[in-house]
Amino acid sequence: MSIVQCSLNQIPLGKRCKVTHLNSTGSIRTRLQDIGLVQGTELIPLVKSCAGDPVAYLIRGTVIAIRDKDSRSILVEHDEE
């Protein structure tokens, strides 16, 4: 089994992953950090909205919706099966 790194928007629903880096800047970076998205945080994509954007993620025991354009700037790693 190997570790794969990609952006959060590429993780399939139900797949556990871990934050490695935030590529965003400014207020959105601060907002993401405030909701707990820092290096090492585990999260799971749970469900997509009817239109496919945003996606609800389980982050530190809380379900939070993140827009696709913001999830593209969040780098994560996961186990390749």
N, C-alpha and C positions, 0 to 999 in steps of 0.2 A: 504494500500500500504506500502511495506517495502523497505528498502535500502539494496542492495546486493553489496558485494565487490568481485572483481575478477581481473584478469589481462586483459589488453587492448585487447589482441588478442582474447578474448572470447566474446567481444561485437559484436552483430549483426549489419550489415550495417544499417545506419539511426538512430541508438539508441544513444541518447545523454547521455554522462557520464562525470564524474568529476575526475580529478587526485587526488589521496590521498597520494601516496608515490612512489618514484623511488627506485627500488632495484638494479639498475645498479651502476657501479663504474667507476672511471677513465675518459678517454676522452669521452666515449659514454654518461656518466651521464652529463658531461659538455655540450655536443652537444645537448642533449635533453632539458636541462635547457635553453640553448641559443635560442632554437626555441619556448620557452614559456611553456614547460611542467614542471610546478611547482605545488605545492599543491593548489587545488582550481580551476585550469584551466579546463574549459569545452571544450569538443571536440566531434566530430561526425565522425564515420567511414563512408566514402562516397562510395568507390568503390574498389574492389580487381582487381589486374592486371590479365591478362589472365591465368597466372600460379598460381594465388592465393597469391603470395607474391612478392612485398610488397602490403600494403593497403594504400590508400590515405585517410587522415583525415583532417577535417576542424578544424584548431586550430587558435584561435584568428583572424579569418577572412582570413586566408591563408590556402591553400591546401598543405599538406606536406605528402610525402610517408614515411612510417616507415616499416622496415623489421620485419617479424614475430619474429625472435629471439630477437629483441630489444623490441618489444611490449609486450613480455612475462614478462619483468622486470618492466613494468609500471602498478601499481595497481590503479584501478579506482572504483568508486561506481556509481550505477544507481538505478533508481526506478524499482522495480519488478512489473509487470502488470499482 
